[in-house]
Amino acid sequence: MKKSAWLPAAIAPVVVAGAIAAPVIANAAAEPVAGSDPTAADVLASIAASRTAQYSGTLAQTSDLGLPELPSGSGGSSLEGDASDVLGLLTASHTARLYVGGEDEQRFQLTQQLAEQDVVRNGSDVWTWDSKARKAVHLTLPADSDAPTAGATTPAQAAERAVAAITPSTRVSAPTTVRVAGHEAWQVTLTPRSDDTLVGTVRLAVDQQTGLPLRVTVTAAGQQDPAFQVGFTSLDYGAPDARLFDFTPPDGAEVTTKDLSDAQQSGQDGRAHGGERGGVEPTVTGSGWDTVVELPAGDSARTTRDTDAAALLDQLTKPVDGGRALQTSLVSVYLTDDGRVLAGAVPVSALVAAAK
């Protein structure tokens, strides 16, 4: 079975159940918990202390969602919008380098065969670079916004989404000790109480010394092996070379400039990377692990003139009432006949019901 790669940013929050306030976390002390016998709330709250950490490391992110292997060359960069989000689930596993000099200095570097994709943030300036397409995008972000990571997710991002999902519908285990990338960590397991979600458990490994999330592992309901995992395979603390956060596009590159400094922060990362929908925010229904996210009608491979993309999408999905759907072991995507896209860590039937 092929293991697929970087979970698209539009889907990853659904996998760890969306953004819901967690009073137990808000009321706990936001500081590392080394050398103590912490509660789960202490460990999860310590994540906030890592936001100013400086480090560099290698990440590995894989998913095994029970999907068939695609023909070589499928899921290419010609796919736009919703189709690229869905087909991003189906690409090969990857490793990436992550450099963090602070909250507004990051470099995410994804290396593929004979190609490289970079996202470089320095203050309000963000550059994205695709060496295969020789295309660069220069974004000017609003103050205090998060930088995108080329459709990927980091352990810190995935952990924060999981923490935000803690509600009375979640069982939280006592911390255990694990070792990740040479660092001692506290591991906490989140288990949904809901019978309607595809998620079985979410395991968070948090550095005992710094509070930095080192690994996030998600299993599907009824399964033991990870359906999704992102974590460090190597990690060194300390300020990376400042030159890593400067980027100049190579000669001959196609450069697009987008000034988002006056845009609302909410949802603007998706719009900056091809998900622009006239400023309309996604609709969220349900709660906790049963959350469903609906994107309004827009371009997709089903309506594009790219017949190869449309054919591939038809191959990966099956017809259901009112559209076509893809259900994996962990997440489902529903493409309606009127152009909407719904996603959630729930069965397809729940998405069809939510679309009505």
JOFENCOR-V734219 format. One line per field, one symbol per residue. phi: phi as a letter, one per 30 degrees, with the letter a starting at -180 (. if undefined). psi: psi as a letter, one per 40 degrees, with the letter a starting at -180 (. if undefined). Layout:
BEGIN
phi = ???
psi = ???
END
This chain:
BEGIN
phi = .dcccededdceddeciicbdbedddcddcaebdibcdddddddddeddcdcdcabaccbbbbbcicddddejdiddddchedddddddcdddbcbcbbbcldbbbbcbcccdhabbbbbcbidcbccbbdddhbbbccccddicdddbhicbcedddddddddddbedbccdddbcbbbhibdbccbccbdddcccddcbbcccbeddciddcabbccdeibcdddbabadcbabdkddeeddccbbddeiddcccbccdcddddidddddcjcdbiidddccbiahdcdbcccdeadaddcdddddddddddddcbdbeilbbbccdbbbbbcddcjdbcbadbdeeddddddd
psi = hhhiahhidddddddffahhigddddeihgiififagiiddddddeddeedeihiiihihhiigefiihiiheifieehibdddddedeeiiiiiihhhheadfhihhhhhihfiihihhhgbehhhihhddefhihhihiiifiiiiffeaiidddddddddeehaeehhhiiiihihhfehhihhhhhhieieeiehdihhhhhhddeehhdihhhiiheidihdhhhiheihhiihihdddehhhiiheihhhhhhedeiidheddddefefhffehiihhiaibeehhhhhihaiiddeiegdddddddddeiihiheaiihhaediihhhideeihiiifiiddddddde.
END
